[in-house]
């Protein structure tokens, strides 16, 4: 049944991009000055998870590099590399192919990038709302010829703690806003993945449409569900995915996506999640913070927790919030555990 498992990977970049023509045009327009040798406009992409922000950013850079072959480019996942030094280190490696010892200062890294960047370049800052301190945005703005594409869930989370010096320099950046996919668009995305990755007749249009409906606008979830359905059908020795497996595949996929998200949490977010795992029925904000303080060796302030880490857990559908007698109560989003977790393709 499976012909090419690569098309189901999270980092697979399809060609063409389905359902995001307007967004692609806006990002490619912002990058267009590079074709004439000038610095591009900075761009921020905002929207919920699974709506194609990273795909559009990478595809726009791919289109640019088809026109201008040697455009320096770097991708940084700020959830994994969220400190100023780590981000600059990743940019130095990806953008100009230079490396320094891990102990190198930020000023040394900036000098390295500036001295080796010949002509305009672009950096993708994925999960930019995970930045621990936003001075790096100022650093990048000051590097001649360098522009960035910043990806985040919500603008308010990214800009909450910016000082005036940084805000004045990046406030003119393009904003491209993404909403959830429609069912027809997700069905088309799945259809293309099935055509490229599966054998003939492996999945029907009805099965694809049902996966799309149950995935509720989240393309990442839908693609994972299709991959899980392939595995489940193969384990039964079937040559095609029967409709009876769809609901279990979607539920298993939701669990798998959730576990991947949990594995990426930083230490503060992980401490919050662990506290809520242990707290049956959830906790009001004051009690949640008190237990977090006990668990984490270097806790942040309640305000920082409330404005940065808790919204991220909510955006990724790990926690839910309700009002309880004038205060917020946080609890885990309930998800049924799969009967057996499918192996990865």
Secondary structure, 3 states (H helix, E strand, C coil): CECCHHHHCCCCCCCCCCCCHHHHHHHHHHHHHHHHCCCCCCEEEECCCCCCHHHHHHHHHHHHHHHCCCCEEEEEECCCCCCHHHHHHHHHHHHHCCCCCCCCCHHHHHHHHHHHCCCCEEEEEECHHHCCCCHHHHHHHHCCCEEEEEEECCHHHHHCCCCHHHHHHHCCCEEEECCCCCHHHHHHHHHHHHHHHECCCCCCHHHHHHHHHHCCCCHHHHHHHHHHHHHHHHHCCCCCCCHHHHHHHHHHHHHHHHHHHHHCCCHHHHHHHHHHHHCCCCEEHHHHHHHHHHHCCCCCCHHHHHHHHHHHHHHCCCEEEEEECCEEEEEECCCCCCCCCCCCC
